Amino acid sequence: SPSTSFPATEATPKPPSLDRLLGNYEGEIRFDGGKRVWQMTLELSGKVEGKKLKGQSLVDLSEDGKTISKTTQSGELSLLKKLADNSAGILLVPADGQYFQLYYLNDRDQLTGNYYVREGSTQMVPKGTVRLSRKAPPRG
């Protein structure tokens, strides 16, 4: 379990609409209290149809300039889900066994949360903390 997280913030997560999340984000995942850091890029473009986001996505994870994982998706973006209608949480599942529980901080225009890896058939183990900042205005 990560022993250190990002500094406390006054920002309060609020339930975001999926279209508010469209855009490009860059940031990092910190492991072991910051002893190890991965870079993360998240790109979401498209439009919301009903309660589904349709368009294109990219999730790129790297360490020291070397790609660890790169996932793209087109059409219905099933990798992104709201945890519940009234929840500020968002679940991002770019690859089998990788999970990001993220919260959108409206006043900072950031996504922050935790990175989990599945160990065994059902156990989700927290591995790191995530902070992503928007790099481009929403598109679509």
C-alpha positions, 0 to 999 in steps of 0.5 A, spaced: 500 500 500 502 506 498 505 510 504 505 517 501 500 520 497 499 527 494 499 533 498 492 534 501 487 539 497 482 544 499 478 541 492 472 537 493 470 532 488 464 533 485 460 528 480 462 530 473 458 529 467 462 525 462 463 530 457 466 535 462 472 529 462 473 530 454 480 533 453 488 531 454 491 530 461 498 528 463 501 527 470 504 521 474 503 515 478 507 515 484 509 508 487 513 507 494 512 514 496 515 517 490 521 512 490 518 510 483 514 514 478 511 513 472 508 518 467 501 517 464 497 521 458 490 520 458 486 523 451 479 522 451 475 525 445 468 524 442 461 526 445 456 523 450 450 519 447 445 517 452 450 515 458 455 512 454 461 516 451 463 515 444 469 517 441 477 515 441 481 514 447 489 513 449 492 511 455 499 511 455 504 509 461 511 510 461 517 510 465 524 513 464 521 514 457 520 507 455 512 505 454 510 500 459 502 500 457 499 503 451 491 502 450 487 505 445 480 505 444 475 507 438 467 507 438 464 506 445 469 508 450 467 502 455 474 503 459 471 509 462 465 509 467 462 513 473 462 509 479 455 511 481 450 516 478 451 521 485 459 519 485 464 523 484 468 517 482 470 515 475 473 508 474 478 507 468 480 500 466 485 501 460 487 494 460 486 487 463 488 487 470 489 495 471 484 499 474 484 507 476 479 510 481 479 517 479 476 523 482 475 530 478 477 536 481 473 541 478 476 547 481 483 545 479 481 541 472 485 535 475 483 528 475 486 525 482 486 518 485 489 511 485 492 505 481 490 498 482 492 492 479 488 485 480 492 480 483 489 473 483 482 472 480 479 478 484 483 481 489 485 489 487 491 491 490 492 499 491 499 500 487 500 508 487 497 514 487 495 518 480 495 526 479 493 528 472 492 535 469 488 537 463 493 540 457 488 542 452 481 544 453 475 540 452 473 538 445 467 535 441 
